Amino acid sequence: MNTPDPFTAYYAPLLDNTYDVVDRIVINAFFALGGSPGGFRTFWREWQGGDANLDDTHLMRVAGRFARRVRGWAKKHNIPVIYCKVGDRKHQIAEQHRPTDPNFTGIFAVMVNRVPTPVWQVLRFPNGGLHLKRKQPMPFVYHYSFHIIDPEWGHVTIKMSGHAPFSAQVMLNGHEFTACQARKKGIAFAKEGNCFTEVADAEALARVADALRSPAAVGRLEQVCERWIYRCVCFGLPFEDQKRTGFRYRYSVFQVEYSRNLLFHNGHHMEQVFNGVIDRTRSLLDIRRVMTIFGVKHRRRARPNGEPPREETVLEMPVYDLTIFKVHFGRLTLKIYTKGECVLRTEAIAHNVAELKCGRLLEKFPEVVGKLSELLGRFLEALRCVDVAWISDKSIEELPAPGVVGKTRVGGIDLNKARVRAVIAGVVSLALAPRGFTASDLAAKIRETWKDAGEYAPRHASYDLKKLRAKGLVRKVGDRSHRYEVTPDGLRLMAGYTVLREKVLKPLLTYKGRCKSGPKVGATAEIDLQYQAVQRQMQHLFKLLRLAA
């Protein structure tokens, strides 16, 4: 079990239980020999007895035979084959056909849709030679999603191309696995959708969920893949041909979601905590922009080629009474949202595990999960540091004094300078960067947010970061790395200073210690009432000090 992060530890008195689970898992299954022109030609010779019939026509016939066999088998066994359109939620459609028999195992539905996929194209020459290449652009071909009930993993989906060499994806759900194992161990729980809402023995459930974090998880994942994938590929390549050609899949991890779930005593307390955290942190931790959408979320179209990866903070309400706070860093996403009546869930999502720089083969799965767990812990620690910041007298007094980094003497930090304030705001907004940030990232952020940045370049950012390092506000990620990360104490201090300046001093000085007059429309927020009370008191203090703000 994981040690609690600062965020979870702070709100522990309001919680019934907590548990971590590896949520959605997507595994790519591929036939290694079929990935290259020479390898595919060798496989075809073993399968067909030669390559005289290796052409586009026969490749299309293989795909057509796959489709006919799937439909014929499904009709014989009374299994629905549903053709889906773009935007259809195939998993939700399949759940409507899920068998009610608790002892059922096997395929219960097949979803068909068209997806752009690499497909081999054969070019024949007059002298009898041939050349294999990938079709460009990638054509839309039919994929068959086999929805399966597995005794250990619950609902499993295998999505397979009908074109040789039959590439596939295996989609699993850690909550389903944990629920199946908990039933076998007699652990009582209540489950609502993809979430445990009540747990009788939280420690026992956590131990079950931790099975997907251990090295033994690799064997479990390989077993479930091997148990079903060859039954699905037999529609295109019968078992006899699989054995004769030595057709075997290899597996790599593509996507993983890791979640931490906080079960509150009271749903009202959960809403207060969540809404307060969002209101207090979203402006400080803004990576690109904050976007609030009420009602249905309208997705943007695909980004044009060459556009930089998505880096933004999004606050969205896709359905009624559901608020999601997301932070995107390219192909990594951090997310916090409410689930059910009393569950607050935080997630770290790798849309492509290559972004984690730890390998993609199935054997690397425990390391991938460890990276996501560490990323999620840093996310919650940053939320906690920004949510409850502090500034000590000693820290403020020491900031302007010169500092030393290694053997280099650097200047102090003068908070009265606009450049320093812009740097602090930029560093705080980059605090959630999963792999840290570079001087170039900071320079780009400052040019984006500070109107007087001018020609602020990475060399300027590097010098400013050196001054922050001298004060212990920022540190390098590794000894020889060019990436930086914010220290917890540094994040608290910089966030506290930003809140003090922007939310306390500027509002008081802007109105010169006088309360705003005029009729009140609707209910006045509690923070506005506090501002008014402070302004009334400051009005008398300004008069005594003879201060004109």
C-alpha positions in Angstrom: 0.0 0.0 0.0 1.1 3.5 -0.7 2.0 6.0 2.0 -0.6 8.8 2.0 0.2 12.0 0.1 -0.1 15.4 1.8 -3.5 16.1 0.2 -5.0 12.7 1.3 -3.4 13.0 4.8 -4.9 16.5 5.4 -8.4 15.4 4.6 -8.1 12.0 6.3 -10.6 13.0 9.1 -13.3 13.4 6.5 -12.7 10.1 4.8 -14.1 6.6 5.3 -11.5 4.8 3.1 -9.0 5.3 0.3 -7.7 2.9 -2.3 -5.4 3.0 -5.3 -6.1 1.0 -8.5 -4.7 0.6 -11.9 -7.8 1.6 -13.9 -7.9 1.4 -17.7 -5.2 -0.7 -19.5 -4.7 -0.9 -23.2 -2.2 -3.4 -24.6 -1.0 -3.6 -28.2 -0.7 -7.1 -29.6 1.4 -7.5 -32.7 3.0 -10.2 -34.8 6.6 -9.2 -34.9 7.4 -11.0 -38.1 4.6 -9.3 -40.0 5.8 -5.8 -39.2 8.4 -5.6 -41.9 8.1 -6.3 -45.7 10.5 -9.2 -45.6 9.0 -10.7 -42.5 5.5 -10.5 -43.8 6.6 -12.1 -47.1 8.2 -15.0 -45.1 5.0 -15.4 -43.1 2.8 -15.5 -46.3 5.0 -18.2 -47.8 4.6 -20.4 -44.7 0.9 -19.8 -44.7 0.1 -20.0 -48.4 2.9 -22.2 -49.6 4.5 -19.5 -51.6 4.2 -15.9 -52.6 2.8 -16.3 -56.1 -0.6 -15.2 -54.9 0.7 -12.4 -52.7 -1.1 -9.4 -54.2 -3.7 -6.8 -53.2 -6.6 -9.0 -54.3 -5.7 -11.9 -52.1 -5.0 -9.6 -49.2 -8.5 -8.2 -49.5 -9.9 -11.7 -49.7 -8.3 -12.5 -46.4 -10.1 -9.5 -44.8 -13.4 -10.5 -46.5 -13.1 -14.1 -45.2 -12.5 -12.8 -41.7 -15.7 -10.7 -41.8 -17.8 -13.6 -43.2 -16.5 -16.0 -40.6 -17.3 -13.6 -37.7 -20.8 -13.0 -38.9 -21.5 -16.7 -39.6 -20.2 -17.7 -36.2 -22.1 -14.9 -34.4 -25.3 -15.9 -36.1 -24.9 -19.6 -35.2 -24.3 -18.7 -31.5 -26.9 -15.9 -31.4 -24.3 -13.2 -30.6 -25.1 -9.6 -31.8 -22.8 -8.1 -34.4 -23.3 -4.3 -34.3 -21.9 -1.8 -36.8 -21.0 1.4 -35.1 -20.8 5.0 -36.4 -18.2 7.6 -35.6 -18.8 8.9 -32.0 -20.7 5.8 -30.8 -19.6 4.7 -27.3 -19.0 1.0 -28.1 -18.3 0.0 -24.5 -21.6 1.4 -23.3 -23.5 -0.2 -26.2 -21.8 -3.6 -25.3 -22.8 -3.2 -21.6 -26.5 -3.2 -22.8 -25.9 -6.8 -24.2 -23.9 -8.0 -21.2 -25.2 -11.4 -20.0 -27.2 -11.5 -16.8 -25.9 -15.0 -15.9 -23.1 -14.5 -13.3 -21.4 -17.7 -14.4 -21.2 -16.8 -18.1 -17.7 -16.6 -19.7 -16.9 -16.0 -23.4 -17.7 -13.6 -26.2 -21.1 -11.9 -25.8 -21.0 -9.1 -28.4 -19.0 -8.0 -31.5 -18.8 -4.3 -32.4 -17.6 -3.3 -35.9 -16.3 0.1 -36.9 -13.8 1.6 -39.5 -10.5 2.8 -38.2 -7.4 4.1 -40.2 -4.8 1.3 -40.0 -1.5 0.5 -41.7 -2.2 -2.0 -44.5 0.3 -3.7 -46.8 0.2 -2.8 -50.5 1.9 -5.2 -53.1 3.5 -3.8 -56.2 4.2 -6.4 -58.9 6.9 -5.9 -61.6 7.0 -7.3 -65.1 10.0 -9.4 -64.3 8.0 -11.2 -61.6 9.5 -9.4 -58.6 7.3 -7.7 -56.0 7.6 -4.9 -53.5 5.7 -4.4 -50.2 5.0 -1.0 -48.7 2.4 0.6 -46.5 -0.6 2.3 -48.2 -0.5 6.1 -47.9 -2.6 7.6 -46.6 -3.7 4.9 -44.2 -7.0 3.5 -45.4 -10.1 3.1 -43.2 -10.6 -0.6 -42.6 -13.0 -2.7 -40.5 -12.0 -3.5 -36.9 -13.9 -6.1 -34.8 -14.2 -5.5 -31.1 -14.9 -8.7 -29.3 -16.5 -8.1 -25.9 -15.7 -10.9 -23.5 -16.5 -11.9 -20.0 -13.4 -13.3 -18.3 -13.6 -15.1 -14.9 -10.7 -13.1 -13.5 -10.9 -9.7 -15.4 -14.6 -9.3 -16.0 -15.4 -7.3 -19.1 -12.5 -7.6 -21.6 -12.4 -6.1 -25.1 -10.1 -7.3 -27.9 -10.1 -5.0 -30.9 -8.7 -6.7 -34.0 -8.1 -5.7 -37.6 -9.4 -8.1 -40.3 -6.3 -7.5 -42.5 -3.2 -9.7 -42.1 -1.2 -9.7 -39.9 -4.2 -9.1 -37.7 -2.9 -6.4 -35.3 -5.0 -6.1 -32.1 -5.5 -4.2 -28.9 -6.6 -5.7 -25.6 -8.5 -3.4 -23.3 -8.8 -4.2 -19.6 -10.2 -2.5 -16.5 -8.5 -2.7 -13.2 -11.7 -2.0 -11.3 -13.3 -5.0 -12.9 -10.3 -7.2 -12.0 -10.3 -5.9 -8.4 -14.1 -6.6 -8.1 -13.7 -10.2 -9.4 -10.8 -10.9 -7.0 -12.6 -9.3 -4.1 -15.7 -11.5 -4.7 -13.5 -14.6 -4.6 -11.9 -13.5 -1.3 -15.3 -12.7 0.2 -14.7 -9.0 0.6 -18.0 -7.1 0.8 -18.3 -3.9 -1.3 -20.7 -1.7 -3.2 -19.8 -0.8 -6.8 -21.4 1.9 -8.8 -20.2 1.8 -12.4 -16.4 2.0 -12.4 -16.1 2.9 -8.8 -16.3 1.3 -5.3 -18.6 3.4 -3.2 -18.6 1.3 0.0 -15.9 -1.1 1.2 -16.2 -3.3 4.2 -12.4 -4.1 4.5 -10.4 -1.3 2.8 -7.0 -2.8 3.6 -8.0 -6.2 2.1 -9.3 -4.4 -1.0 -6.2 -2.4 -1.3 -4.1 -5.5 -1.2 -6.1 -7.0 -4.0 -5.7 -3.8 -6.1 -2.0 -3.8 -5.4 -1.7 -7.1 -7.3 -1.6 -5.0 -10.5 1.3 -3.0 -9.1 3.6 -6.0 -8.5 5.9 -7.8 -10.9 3.4 -10.7 -10.9 1.0 -8.4 -12.9 2.9 -9.0 -16.0 2.0 -12.7 -15.9 -1.6 -12.0 -15.2 -1.8 -9.6 -18.2 -0.1 -12.1 -20.5 -2.4 -14.9 -19.4 -5.6 -13.0 -20.1 -4.3 -11.9 -23.5 -3.2 -15.5 -24.4 -6.5 -16.9 -23.2 -8.7 -15.0 -25.7 -6.7 -13.4 -28.5 -6.0 -16.6 -30.4 -9.7 -17.5 -30.3 -10.4 -14.2 -32.0 -7.7 -14.4 -34.6 -8.8 -17.8 -35.7 -11.5 -16.2 -37.9 -8.7 -15.0 -40.1 -6.0 -17.6 -39.3 -7.3 -21.0 -38.2 -5.6 -22.8 -35.3 -3.9 -25.3 -37.6 -2.4 -22.4 -39.6 -1.4 -20.6 -36.4 0.6 -23.7 -35.3 2.1 -24.3 -38.8 3.3 -20.8 -39.4 4.5 -20.2 -35.8 2.1 -17.2 -35.5 2.5 -15.7 -32.0 1.6 -12.3 -30.6 3.9 -10.1 -28.6 2.6 -7.5 -26.3 3.4 -3.9 -25.5 1.7 -1.4 -23.1 0.0 1.5 -24.9 -2.2 3.3 -22.4 -2.6 3.1 -18.6 -4.7 5.0 -16.1 -3.8 5.0 -12.5 -6.4 6.4 -10.0 -6.5 7.3 -6.3 -10.0 7.2 -4.8 -11.0 9.1 -1.6 -14.3 7.9 -0.1 -15.8 10.7 2.0 -18.2 10.3 4.9 -20.5 12.9 3.5 -21.1 14.0 -0.1 -21.6 17.6 0.9 -18.2 17.7 2.5 -16.7 16.2 -0.6 -18.3 18.9 -2.8 -17.0 21.7 -0.5 -13.5 20.3 -0.5 -13.4 19.8 -4.3 -15.0 23.1 -5.3 -12.7 24.9 -2.8 -9.6 23.3 -4.2 -10.6 24.2 -7.8 -11.3 27.8 -7.0 -8.1 28.3 -5.1 -5.7 26.5 -7.4 -6.8 26.7 -11.0 -5.6 30.2 -11.7 -2.2 29.6 -10.1 -1.6 26.2 -11.8 -2.8 27.3 -15.2 -0.6 25.7 -17.8 -2.1 27.2 -20.9 -5.6 28.5 -20.2 -8.6 27.8 -17.9 -11.8 26.9 -19.8 -15.1 26.5 -18.1 -17.9 24.8 -20.1 -21.4 24.4 -18.7 -23.5 21.7 -20.3 -22.3 19.3 -22.9 -18.6 19.5 -23.8 -18.0 20.3 -27.4 -14.8 18.6 -28.5 -12.4 20.4 -30.8 -11.4 19.0 -34.1 -8.1 17.2 -34.6 -5.1 19.5 -34.4 -3.5 20.2 -37.7 -0.1 18.7 -38.4 2.8 20.6 -36.9 0.8 22.1 -34.1 2.5 21.7 -30.7 1.1 19.1 -28.3 -1.8 20.1 -26.0 -0.7 21.8 -22.7 -3.6 23.3 -20.9 -5.7 23.3 -17.8 -9.3 22.6 -18.4 -12.3 22.9 -16.1 -15.3 21.2 -17.7 -18.8 20.1 -16.9 -19.6 17.5 -19.6 -22.8 16.2 -17.8 -25.0 17.5 -15.0 -23.4 17.6 -11.5 -20.0 16.4 -12.7 -17.0 18.7 -12.7 -13.7 17.6 -14.0 -10.4 19.4 -13.5 -7.8 18.3 -16.1 -4.2 19.2 -16.6 -2.7 18.1 -20.0 1.0 17.7 -20.7 1.2 16.4 -24.3 0.3 12.7 -24.0 0.0 12.7 -20.2 -3.1 13.9 -18.3 -3.7 14.6 -14.6 -7.4 14.7 -13.6 -9.4 15.2 -10.4 -13.2 14.8 -10.4 -16.1 13.5 -8.3 -17.5 10.0 -8.9 -20.9 9.0 -7.5 -22.1 10.7 -4.3 -19.1 10.4 -2.0 -16.0 9.5 -4.0 -13.3 12.0 -5.1 -11.1 10.5 -7.7 -7.7 11.6 -9.0 -6.1 10.1 -12.0 -2.8 10.0 -13.9 -3.2 8.9 -17.5 -0.6 8.0 -20.0 -2.2 8.2 -23.4 1.0 6.8 -24.8 3.4 5.2 -22.3 6.3 6.2 -24.5 6.0 9.6 -22.9 7.2 8.1 -19.6 10.5 7.1 -21.1 10.7 3.7 -19.3 9.9 1.3 -22.2 6.8 -0.1 -23.6 7.1 -3.9 -23.6 4.7 -5.7 -21.3 7.6 -6.6 -18.9 7.9 -2.8 -18.1 4.3 -2.6 -16.9 5.2 -2.4 -13.1 7.6 0.4 -13.9 4.9 2.2 -15.9 2.5 2.0 -13.0 5.2 3.2 -10.6 5.9 6.2 -12.7 2.1 7.1 -12.8 1.8 6.6 -9.1 4.7 9.0 -8.5 3.2 11.5 -10.9 -0.1 11.3 -9.2 1.5 11.8 -5.8 3.3 14.9 -7.1 0.1 16.3 -8.5 -1.7 15.9 -5.2 1.3 17.4 -3.3 1.3 20.4 -5.6 -2.5 20.9 -5.1 -2.0 20.8 -1.4 1.0 23.2 -1.4 -0.9 25.7 -3.5 -4.2 25.2 -1.7 -2.7 26.0 1.7 0.4 28.2 1.2 2.5 29.9 3.9 5.1 32.6 4.1 7.5 33.0 7.0 9.2 36.2 8.1 12.6 34.6 7.7 11.9 33.6 4.1 10.8 37.0 3.0 13.8 38.7 4.6 16.3 36.2 3.1 15.0 36.4 -0.5 16.7 39.8 -1.4 20.1 38.6 0.0 22.6 37.2 -2.5 22.9 33.4 -2.8 25.4 30.8 -3.9 24.8 27.9 -6.4 27.9 25.6 -6.2 30.8 28.0 -6.4 28.8 30.7 -8.3 27.5 33.7 -6.4 24.2 35.0 -7.7 21.9 37.9 -6.9 18.9 37.9 -4.6 15.3 37.9 -5.5 13.6 41.3 -5.4 9.9 40.8 -5.3 9.3 44.4 -6.3 10.5 43.8 -9.9 8.0 42.8 -12.5 10.4 40.3 -14.1 10.8 38.4 -10.8 7.1 38.3 -10.3 6.6 37.0 -13.8 9.2 34.3 -13.2 7.6 33.2 -10.0 4.1 33.0 -11.6 5.6 31.0 -14.5 7.4 28.6 -12.2 4.3 28.0 -10.2 2.2 27.3 -13.3 4.8 24.7 -14.4 4.9 23.0 -11.0 2.7 20.1 -12.3 4.9 19.3 -15.3 5.3 15.5 -15.1 9.0 15.4 -16.1 9.9 18.8 -14.8 10.5 21.8 -17.1 13.4 23.4 -19.0 14.6 27.0 -19.2 13.0 27.1 -22.7 9.7 26.1 -21.2 9.8 28.8 -18.6 10.9 31.4 -21.2 8.0 30.5 -23.4 5.6 30.7 -20.5 6.8 34.1 -19.5 6.6 35.5 -23.1 3.0 34.2 -23.2 1.9 35.7 -19.8 4.0 38.8 -19.3 3.2 41.6 -21.7 6.6 43.3 -21.1 8.7 40.2 -21.7 10.2 41.5 -24.9 13.1 39.3 -26.0 13.1 37.2 -22.8 15.1 34.1 -23.9 16.1 30.8 -22.3 19.4 32.3 -21.2 17.5 34.8 -19.1 15.3 32.1 -17.7 18.4 30.0 -16.8 19.8 32.9 -14.8 16.5 33.5 -13.0 16.2 29.8 -12.2 19.8 29.8 -10.8 18.6 32.5 -8.3 15.6 30.4 -7.4 17.9 27.4 -6.9 20.1 29.4 -4.5 17.0 30.0 -2.3 15.9 26.3 -2.4 12.7 27.2 -4.3 13.7 25.1 -7.4 15.9 22.2 -7.9 17.3 20.2 -10.8 15.8 16.8 -11.8 19.0 14.7 -11.5 22.5 15.8 -11.2 23.3 16.3 -14.9 19.8 17.1 -16.1 18.7 20.3 -17.8 15.2 20.0 -16.3 13.9 21.6 -13.1 11.2 21.0 -10.6 9.7 23.1 -7.8 10.4 22.1 -4.2 7.3 21.7 -2.0 8.4 24.4 0.4 9.3 26.7 -2.6 5.9 26.1 -4.1 4.1 27.0 -0.9 6.2 30.2 -0.5 5.8 31.4 -4.1 2.0 30.5 -4.2 1.5 32.3 -0.9 3.3 35.4 -2.1 1.2 35.4 -5.3 -2.1 35.0 -3.4 -1.0 37.7 -0.9 -0.1 40.2 -3.6 -3.0 39.5 -6.0 -5.8 38.6 -3.6 -5.1 40.8 -0.6 -2.8 43.8 -1.2 -4.0 44.8 -4.7 -7.7 44.7 -4.0 -7.2 46.8 -0.8 -4.9 49.3 -2.5 -7.0 49.5 -5.7 -10.1 50.8 -3.9 -8.0 53.1 -1.6 -9.4 51.6 1.5 -13.0 52.5 0.6 -15.9 50.1 0.2 -17.6 49.8 -3.1 -21.0 51.5 -3.2 -24.1 50.7 -5.2 -27.0 48.3 -5.1 -26.2 44.6 -4.5 -27.5 42.2 -7.1 -28.3 38.7 -5.9 -26.4 36.9 -3.2 -23.0 38.3 -2.2 -20.2 35.8 -2.1 -18.6 35.2 1.3 -15.2 36.4 0.1 -16.7 39.7 -1.1 -18.2 40.2 2.4 -14.7 39.6 3.9 -13.2 42.1 1.4 -15.8 44.7 2.4 -15.2 44.2 6.1 -11.4 44.5 5.7 -11.8 47.6 3.5 -13.9 49.3 6.2 -11.3 48.7 8.8 -8.4 49.7 6.5 -10.2 53.0 5.7 -9.7 54.1 9.3 -6.1 52.8 9.4 -5.2 54.7 6.2 -6.6 57.9 7.7 -4.5 57.5 10.8 -1.4 56.7 8.8 -2.1 59.6 6.4 -1.7 57.1 3.6 -3.2 57.8 0.1 -3.1 54.4 -1.7 
